[in-house]
Amino acid sequence: MRSRVVGVCCLLFSLAISVQLWAKGNTVLIEVKGETLSTPVTITDAKIEDFTPWAGPGVNGARVPNAEGFIVDWHAGVVRQPAGLQHYEVSFYAGCRSSRQIGQPGPYPPNDPECLAEKPRLVYVVFYDFDPSLSRGFVYLPGRAEAFYFLNMGTIARGCEGNWFLAKDSWEAFMRPLITRALRQNH
């Protein structure tokens, strides 16, 4: 019996490690979709590394509200999001940041065979709502019965899925001008 328990524990540990190794990579693309946008906003600027999904709760034992990183103000904790706001789906893609893939030099040489063969892969999706009257954004992490939950859990289990949070000020300062510019181009 003891050997069976040890075997199961080893298997679970191996699976956990392999999922983490597979999922990690540079954030090379963020795509924003919404009803108010005629086409998705695609962002490949190197600044998106500041908003990696591999930060926040679930990383190195961090819990809400002691966590740092990603696009969420974890210190504010879970919040109620007002209804009727501008609603966007934000997708995070990981891959290698190489000059051949996105036209910018990166930490990988342009001829790195691992980067040249790899296409960016979808690793995490959240919903972002913006309240123009408050100049404040909200981020929703999909819950168990919702789309993208299992994709997100395959990347990182935060332990706070299915909740709304305030968006980080740095995310607001980065994202709002991009969405505003895209909305102006629609008209």
C-alpha positions, 0 to 999 in steps of 0.5 A, a space after each residue: 500500500 505504501 509503495 502505491 501511495 509513493 508511486 501516485 505521489 511521484 506521478 502527480 509530482 512529475 505531471 505538475 513539473 511537466 505541465 509547468 515546463 511545457 507552459 512557460 515561455 516568453 509572453 510574445 503576444 497579447 490579443 484583445 477582442 471585444 464587441 466595440 473593436 472591429 478587429 482584435 488588438 494584437 500587441 507584440 511590444 516587448 513591454 508585454 513581458 511585464 504582464 506575464 501570466 506566470 506571476 501572482 497567486 499560484 506562483 511559489 506559494 503566493 496567495 491573494 492578496 500577498 501576490 505580485 504581478 500579472 495584470 491584477 491588483 491582488 492587494 485589493 482582493 476580490 471585488 464586485 464588478 459594476 454591470 454594463 461596462 466595456 467588455 474585452 477578452 484578453 488572450 496571452 500567447 507564449 513562445 520564443 522572442 526572436 528577431 525572426 518571429 516578431 521583428 525585434 531582437 530578443 534574448 534568443 539568437 535569431 537562428 535558435 532552432 527551438 524558437 524558429 520551429 515554435 509558433 506562439 501558443 495560447 496559454 491564458 485568457 481573462 476578461 477585462 472590463 473598463 468603467 469609463 466613469 471611474 477610469 478603472 478596469 476589472 479583470 475576471 479569471 474564468 471559473 470552473 464551468 466557464 470557457 478557458 478555465 481548463 486552459 488557464 488551469 493547465 498553465 497556472 492554478 491560482 486558487 481564486 478563479 471565478 472572481 473579479 479583481 481590480 486591474 493593476 495601474 500599470 496594466 491600465 496605463 499600458 492597455 487603455 491607450 491601445 484600446 482607445 486608439 483602436 476604438 478611434 480607428 473604428 470610427 
